[in-house]
């Protein structure tokens, strides 16, 4: 099995979302590949519907419409099929972070695009993100992978901030890594509240997506003291 982690926009390999070492080689036959894919698809649906702790393997095989014994041809246990679900979803959840700003680029526009990409990916995968929060509380190995992946994105954002400092766009008095941890964490918490916790506006309506993008981007720009945002 290919254990190469996905590469980010700045060339850094982003850690996978789940352990790869224990997963078996993909099936050699087309029929086997179809069965395994059906089990992974079914597992994601059941995990997101019932939660990790309440999911039973028979629920997964029933959803996949395959014999209960077939599960063990491809996975040893619930933890392995969860790893397969997360690894399959990680490309869709690989957001660009705050990339480098080229000479002619508008830094604010680049920042807004980065926040939009992150929030769109989070919204698309909100149920899976909720599942990750639950699993991280009970499975130390998955919690470690989740932490390492988050740190990779924080480092990437820190490099973006440092780049802006060199160009005189961002406040040079702030530590790039500390700023990245604070600002990245802010966006992550706001995304969780909006798409997982179901936070509402004062009128009871769901959080407006465009307003969310605009707000987190303005807070980033204000904190880094972008020109015109000081």
Secondary structure, 3 states (H helix, E strand, C coil): CCCCCCECCCCCECCCCCCCCCCCCCCCCHHHHHHHHHHHHHHHHHHHHHCCCCCCHHHHHHHHCCCHHHHHHHCCCHHHHHHHHHHHHCCCCCCCCCCCCCCCCCHHHHHHHHHHHHHHHHHHCHHHHHHHHHHHHHCHHHHHHHHHHHHHHHHHHHHHHHHHHHCCCCCCCCCHHHHHHHHHHHHHHHHHHHHCCCCECCCCCECCHHHHHHHHHHHHHHHCCCCCCC
